[in-house]
C-alpha cells in the first residue's frame, strides 16, 4: 500500500514521454518504491472522452500518480474523481511553463492567480480520498517568486505533499535550478517537499538532499534513457551505496526494450517515429553521437534501427 511517509523518489510527469510503456520499464528494471506519474492529462479532455490512451495503466506500475491540468475548478474536481479509482495519488499541475498551456490559464499561470488555484485545490481535495499533491515552480519570474505563499495556501487546503521545480516560468528549462529556494520552502511548510530540477546523477541527489533537507527528489528529464536510475536512487537512500551508471551496452539494451514496447503499443510505423526523440538520451556516450542520431532518425523499421545499434556496439567494443 502506498504511504507518503515512505516516499523518496518521484518520476516526474513528462508530456509526450511518460506513457504506459515508459513507466512499466522502470518496474522491469527493478524500481519498486518510486512513485510513477502519468503524462499531464487535460481535465477538459478527460471529462469529454474518458476512454483515452493517456489514462491507460497497468497494475504493475503502482504506486502510480495521475497528473491533471486545467483552470476550471469543477472540471478539475470531476477529472480527479474519475481518475482516483485507478490512482494511488492525484497531482495538480501548477508548474508547466509551455506557452500553449499558460495561455490557457493552466499550469504555471495558476501561480499568478492564487484565489483560482485555491478554489481548484479545495474542490479537488473534497472529491479525492487518496493523497493529493501539487507541482509548481518558484513563480512566474524573478519579480514574482511567490512559491512560499503558494505552498502555504496548498498546505492550508489539505494537500498531502508538494513538488517544486526550482526555476521560474520565464526561465523554462534554461539556466541552473536554484536548490537553495527549495531549502527555504522546506523550512516554511510542514508537509513533505520534493525537490525537482537538474538532478541527473546520484551525486546530484546527494548534494540536493544535503542542501535542501527535502523529503525526496522528483526527476523528469534525468530519468530519460536510464530505466535503472530510480532503482539506483532507492538503493542509495536505503544503504548509501552508489551503484555505477549503465554502460553503452546496457543503454542500448534499454533502448531496444523501449522500442519493442512502443512497437507493441503503437504499431511499428508510429513507434519508430515516436522513439526518435529518445535517441540522444541513450547514445550520448557514443563518439560522434550527433552523426549516429542523424542516421537513426532516417530509419523507419525496428530491424533497421536494431541493425545500426548493433553496428554501433561492435565499433564501441573494438575501440
Order of alpha helices (4+ residues) and beta strands (2+ residues): beta-alpha-beta-beta-alpha-beta-alpha-beta-alpha-alpha-beta-alpha-beta-alpha-beta-alpha-beta-alpha-alpha-alpha-alpha-alpha-alpha
